[in-house]
Amino acid sequence: MQASGRWAIGGGVVCFLAVSCGGGEEAAAGGERGGQFVRIEGAAESSPADAAPKAPDVPEAAASAPTAAPEAAAPSAPASEVAPADVDNAAQSVDPYQARETAARQALEAGAAAVAAKHYGALLLEGLSATPEAPRERLRTWGEALKRAQAAHRWSRRGVWPSIEMTVQPGDSLIAIRQRALAANPGLLLSTGLVAKSNELPSETAIRPGETLRIPTDRASALVDISGMWTLFLLGDEVAACWEVGVGKPQTPTRPGSYTVGLKQKEPMWSPVGRAPVPYGDPENPLGTRWLAWFDEGRNTSLGFHGTNDPSGVGRAVSDGCVRMRNEDVELLFEILPRDARVLVRP
């Protein structure tokens, strides 16, 4: 027997002085405080439900004919005949980042820097919090895109971000401007480097009388993800910058906890336990160009952020407990992360 019929298939829309690092070979030896500082941000997809197939059209003559033996069910379409759209939807349903990634890319291409930056920051936070974490190459891609987006948002004086305005007076400096901002707003946490970066100043001395500077009011902090080996710099709850980093090796692991930024030093000396101090620039000094110490309730922990004389350690568990960064990355963090800022270190 032969019968004709039509089938409807539903679609889905899927729509981070002498100093030391760690408690192993390296111990703090005190030193000068560096810099001057004051306390001054895919919906769940329903699997495409196939619509119930329509019953085949039956000619009137067949309707009145005697009942025949049941026919075998029509075979399902082979996999090679599945529509590409269905394949795409299925792929998106198993990729938890696809919808936000697409929105971020489209926003960046459209010049909506603030929207793109928030999406890429959220992707980094979600990817590092997931089990398993997002692939490293994907994190790097999001980090590069975040850098492009934030150049036109948080690191642009024309960006839309919370701020107060200060006018440069004759004979002014960023230090004096920061002090005035603190006096007027005691809750602020601010460094001169953060003011310079937010206003696109080529240096901290590149200010002119009568110029208006924007002072960021969102609180700066840092988040270190040990297992992901990333450090995020946040303003409020928004990721404004990020870097891949090195962390402690299994014998001397980086310790999770909540710390604050204490001593900050340029061109640090290294004082390993049981050995003479190693000056900055010596090939055996592993601290690189900057040191930002982590304090715990006012006590130096001997842990911190520092640069490196061996960039191959970034992205690996090789340190004595500190967080190693490329020198150009730690130099930026040194400027924009104020003293007393919170550093949250999570496993």
C-alpha positions as CSV (number, residue, x, y, z in Angstrom):
1,M,0.0,0.0,0.0
2,Q,1.3,3.5,-0.7
3,A,0.3,6.7,1.0
4,S,1.6,10.3,0.8
5,G,2.2,12.4,3.9
6,R,3.9,15.6,5.4
7,W,6.0,15.8,8.6
8,A,6.6,19.0,10.6
9,I,9.8,19.2,12.6
10,G,10.1,21.9,15.3
11,G,13.2,24.0,15.6
12,G,14.9,25.5,18.7
13,V,16.5,28.8,19.1
14,V,19.5,28.7,21.0
15,C,19.7,31.6,21.1
16,F,43.7,39.0,37.5
17,L,64.0,47.3,49.6
18,A,64.5,43.7,50.1
19,V,61.6,41.5,49.5
20,S,60.9,37.8,49.2
21,C,58.4,35.5,47.8
22,G,56.7,32.6,49.6
23,G,57.4,30.8,52.8
24,G,59.9,28.4,51.4
25,E,63.2,29.7,50.1
26,E,62.2,33.3,50.2
27,A,61.5,35.5,53.2
28,A,60.7,39.2,53.7
29,A,63.6,41.5,54.6
30,G,61.7,44.7,54.9
31,G,62.2,47.8,52.7
32,E,60.9,51.0,51.5
33,R,57.2,51.5,50.7
34,G,56.8,52.1,47.0
35,G,54.6,54.8,45.6
36,Q,52.3,57.2,47.4
37,F,48.7,56.1,47.9
38,V,45.7,57.0,49.9
39,R,42.4,55.3,50.6
40,I,40.2,56.9,48.2
41,E,31.6,45.6,37.7
42,G,23.1,31.9,26.7
43,A,20.3,31.7,28.6
44,A,19.6,28.1,29.3
45,E,18.4,26.6,26.2
46,S,15.5,24.3,25.9
47,S,16.4,21.5,23.7
48,P,14.5,21.9,20.4
49,A,11.3,19.9,20.9
50,D,10.2,18.2,17.8
51,A,6.7,19.0,16.9
52,A,4.4,16.1,16.8
53,P,4.3,14.7,13.3
54,K,1.1,15.3,11.3
55,A,-0.8,12.2,10.4
56,P,-0.3,11.4,6.7
57,D,-3.0,12.6,4.4
58,V,-5.2,9.6,3.6
59,P,-7.3,9.6,0.4
60,E,-11.1,9.2,0.9
61,A,-11.0,5.9,-0.9
62,A,-8.4,4.5,1.4
63,A,-10.4,5.7,4.4
64,S,-13.4,3.5,3.5
65,A,-11.2,0.5,2.6
66,P,-11.0,-2.5,4.9
67,T,-8.5,-2.3,7.7
68,A,-5.1,-3.5,6.5
69,A,-2.2,-4.8,8.5
70,P,-0.1,-2.1,10.2
71,E,2.7,-0.7,8.1
72,A,6.3,-0.3,9.3
73,A,7.0,3.2,10.7
74,A,8.7,5.5,8.3
75,P,12.5,5.5,8.9
76,S,14.0,8.6,10.4
77,A,16.1,10.8,8.2
78,P,19.7,9.8,8.1
79,A,22.2,12.0,10.0
80,S,23.6,13.4,6.8
81,E,20.2,14.9,6.0
82,V,19.8,16.9,9.3
83,A,19.5,20.5,8.5
84,P,22.6,22.6,9.3
85,A,20.6,24.9,11.5
86,D,19.7,21.9,13.7
87,V,23.4,21.0,13.9
88,D,24.3,24.5,15.0
89,N,21.6,24.6,17.6
90,A,22.7,21.3,19.0
91,A,26.3,22.6,19.2
92,Q,25.2,25.7,21.0
93,S,23.2,23.7,23.5
94,V,26.4,22.0,24.8
95,D,28.5,25.2,24.7
96,P,27.6,27.3,27.8
97,Y,29.5,30.3,26.6
98,Q,28.3,30.5,23.0
99,A,25.4,33.0,23.5
100,R,27.4,35.4,25.6
101,E,30.4,35.1,23.4
102,T,28.4,36.0,20.4
103,A,26.8,39.0,22.1
104,A,30.2,40.2,23.2
105,R,31.7,39.9,19.8
106,Q,28.7,41.7,18.2
107,A,28.9,44.5,20.7
108,L,32.6,45.0,20.1
109,E,32.2,45.0,16.4
110,A,29.4,47.6,16.8
111,G,31.5,49.9,18.9
112,A,29.5,49.2,22.1
113,A,32.7,49.0,24.2
114,A,30.9,49.1,27.7
115,V,28.6,46.2,26.7
116,A,31.4,44.2,25.2
117,A,33.6,44.7,28.2
118,K,31.0,43.5,30.6
119,H,30.3,40.4,28.5
120,Y,34.0,39.5,28.2
121,G,34.5,40.1,31.9
122,A,31.6,37.9,32.7
123,L,32.9,35.2,30.4
124,L,36.3,35.2,32.2
125,L,34.6,35.0,35.6
126,E,32.3,32.2,34.5
127,G,35.0,30.3,32.6
128,L,37.4,30.4,35.6
129,S,34.6,29.3,38.0
130,A,33.3,26.4,35.9
131,T,34.1,22.8,36.4
132,P,36.0,22.1,34.4
133,E,37.4,25.5,33.6
134,A,37.1,27.0,30.2
135,P,40.0,26.0,27.9
136,R,43.1,28.1,28.3
137,E,43.1,29.3,24.7
138,R,39.6,30.5,25.0
139,L,40.4,32.4,28.2
140,R,43.3,34.1,26.3
141,T,41.0,35.0,23.5
142,W,38.5,36.6,25.9
143,G,41.3,38.4,27.7
144,E,42.6,40.0,24.5
145,A,39.1,41.0,23.5
146,L,38.5,42.5,27.0
147,K,41.7,44.6,26.6
148,R,40.3,46.0,23.3
149,A,36.9,46.7,24.8
150,Q,38.2,48.3,28.0
151,A,40.6,50.6,26.0
152,A,37.4,52.4,24.9
153,H,35.5,52.1,28.2
154,R,37.2,52.0,31.6
155,W,40.6,53.2,30.3
156,S,39.1,56.1,28.3
157,R,38.2,59.4,29.8
158,R,35.2,59.4,27.6
159,G,34.0,56.1,28.9
160,V,30.8,55.7,30.9
161,W,31.9,54.8,34.4
162,P,31.3,56.2,37.9
163,S,33.6,59.1,38.7
164,I,34.0,62.5,40.3
165,E,35.7,65.5,38.6
166,M,38.7,67.4,39.8
167,T,40.2,70.5,38.2
168,V,43.9,70.8,37.9
169,Q,45.2,73.9,39.7
170,P,48.4,75.8,38.9
171,G,51.4,73.9,40.4
172,D,49.2,70.8,40.9
173,S,50.4,67.2,40.9
174,L,48.5,63.9,40.8
175,I,49.6,63.4,44.4
176,A,47.9,66.7,45.5
177,I,44.8,66.0,43.4
178,R,44.5,62.5,45.0
179,Q,44.8,64.1,48.4
180,R,42.0,66.6,47.7
181,A,39.9,63.8,46.3
182,L,40.4,61.8,49.5
183,A,39.6,64.8,51.7
184,A,36.3,65.3,49.9
185,N,35.5,61.6,49.6
186,P,37.1,59.6,52.6
187,G,35.8,56.3,51.3
188,L,37.8,56.3,48.1
189,L,40.7,53.9,47.4
190,L,43.0,55.5,44.9
191,S,46.4,55.5,43.4
192,T,47.9,58.2,41.2
193,G,48.6,55.5,38.6
194,L,44.9,54.6,38.5
195,V,44.0,58.3,37.9
196,A,46.6,58.5,35.1
197,K,45.4,55.3,33.4
198,S,41.7,56.3,33.6
199,N,42.4,59.7,32.0
200,E,44.8,58.3,29.3
201,L,47.7,60.3,30.6
202,P,51.0,59.3,29.1
203,S,52.7,60.0,32.5
204,E,51.7,61.2,35.9
205,T,53.2,64.6,35.2
206,A,51.3,65.2,32.0
207,I,48.6,67.5,33.5
208,R,47.8,71.1,32.7
209,P,46.2,73.8,34.8
210,G,42.5,74.1,34.1
211,E,42.2,70.5,32.8
212,T,39.4,68.4,34.3
213,L,40.4,64.9,35.5
214,R,37.9,62.1,36.2
215,I,38.5,60.3,39.5
216,P,37.2,56.7,39.4
217,T,35.0,55.9,42.4
218,D,34.5,52.2,42.0
219,R,36.7,50.3,44.5
220,A,39.8,48.5,43.0
221,S,40.6,44.9,43.9
222,A,42.3,41.8,42.5
223,L,41.2,38.2,42.1
224,V,43.7,35.4,41.8
225,D,42.4,32.1,40.5
226,I,45.1,29.5,41.4
227,S,43.9,26.5,39.4
228,G,43.2,28.7,36.3
229,M,46.4,30.6,36.7
230,W,44.8,34.0,36.0
231,T,44.7,37.3,37.9
232,L,41.8,39.7,37.3
233,F,41.8,43.4,38.2
234,L,38.3,44.7,39.1
235,L,36.7,48.1,39.5
236,G,33.6,47.5,41.5
237,D,32.3,44.2,40.2
238,E,33.6,44.7,36.6
239,V,36.7,43.1,35.2
240,A,38.9,45.9,33.9
241,A,42.1,44.0,33.1
242,C,43.3,40.4,33.3
243,W,46.6,38.5,33.0
244,E,47.7,34.9,32.8
245,V,50.1,34.2,35.7
246,G,52.4,31.6,37.3
247,V,51.6,30.2,40.8
248,G,53.2,28.1,43.5
249,K,54.5,24.6,42.8
250,P,53.0,21.6,44.7
251,Q,55.7,21.7,47.4
252,T,55.1,25.5,48.0
253,P,51.6,26.2,46.9
254,T,50.0,29.6,46.6
255,R,47.8,30.0,49.7
256,P,44.1,30.8,49.2
257,G,42.8,33.6,51.4
258,S,41.9,37.3,51.5
259,Y,44.8,39.7,51.7
260,T,45.5,43.4,51.2
261,V,48.2,45.1,49.2
262,G,51.0,46.3,51.5
263,L,54.5,47.2,50.5
264,K,55.0,48.1,46.8
265,Q,58.5,48.3,45.5
266,K,60.2,49.0,42.1
267,E,63.2,47.0,41.1
268,P,63.1,44.8,44.2
269,M,66.0,43.0,45.9
270,W,65.5,39.3,46.6
271,S,66.5,37.9,50.1
272,P,66.4,34.1,50.0
273,V,66.6,32.3,53.3
274,G,70.1,31.3,54.3
275,R,71.7,33.3,51.4
276,A,73.0,36.8,50.8
277,P,70.5,39.2,49.3
278,V,70.4,39.2,45.5
279,P,70.2,42.7,44.0
280,Y,67.8,43.7,41.3
281,G,69.1,42.9,37.8
282,D,71.1,39.9,38.9
283,P,70.2,36.9,36.7
284,E,69.5,34.9,39.9
285,N,66.9,37.4,41.2
286,P,63.5,35.9,40.1
287,L,61.4,38.9,41.2
288,G,61.5,40.9,38.0
289,T,60.8,44.7,38.0
290,R,58.0,45.1,40.6
291,W,56.9,43.7,43.9
292,L,53.4,44.0,45.6
293,A,53.3,42.4,49.0
294,W,50.2,40.7,50.4
295,F,49.4,41.5,54.0
296,D,47.1,39.5,56.3
297,E,45.6,41.7,59.0
298,G,48.6,44.1,58.8
299,R,51.2,41.3,58.8
300,N,53.5,40.7,55.9
301,T,52.9,37.2,54.5
302,S,56.0,37.0,52.3
303,L,53.6,36.4,49.4
304,G,52.7,38.8,46.7
305,F,52.7,39.7,43.0
306,H,56.0,40.1,41.3
307,G,57.6,40.1,37.8
308,T,59.9,37.5,36.6
309,N,63.3,36.9,34.9
310,D,61.9,33.9,33.2
311,P,58.5,34.5,31.3
312,S,58.2,30.8,30.6
313,G,57.0,30.4,34.2
314,V,53.8,32.2,33.4
315,G,51.0,29.7,33.1
316,R,52.8,27.2,35.2
317,A,53.0,26.1,38.8
318,V,56.7,26.9,39.5
319,S,57.0,29.6,42.2
320,D,57.6,29.4,45.9
321,G,54.0,30.5,46.6
322,C,53.9,34.0,45.0
323,V,52.1,35.0,41.8
324,R,54.5,35.5,38.9
325,M,53.6,37.9,36.1
326,R,55.3,39.1,33.0
327,N,57.2,42.3,33.8
328,E,55.0,44.5,31.6
329,D,51.9,43.1,33.3
330,V,53.1,43.5,36.9
331,E,54.2,47.1,36.0
332,L,50.7,48.0,35.0
333,L,49.2,46.2,38.1
334,F,51.7,48.1,40.3
335,E,50.3,51.4,39.0
336,I,46.6,50.8,39.1
337,L,46.1,48.6,42.2
338,P,46.3,50.9,45.3
339,R,47.8,50.0,48.6
340,D,45.2,48.5,51.0
341,A,43.3,47.1,48.0
342,R,41.8,43.7,48.6
343,V,43.4,40.6,46.9
344,L,41.2,37.6,46.9
345,V,43.1,34.3,46.2
346,R,40.9,31.3,45.5
347,P,41.8,27.7,44.8
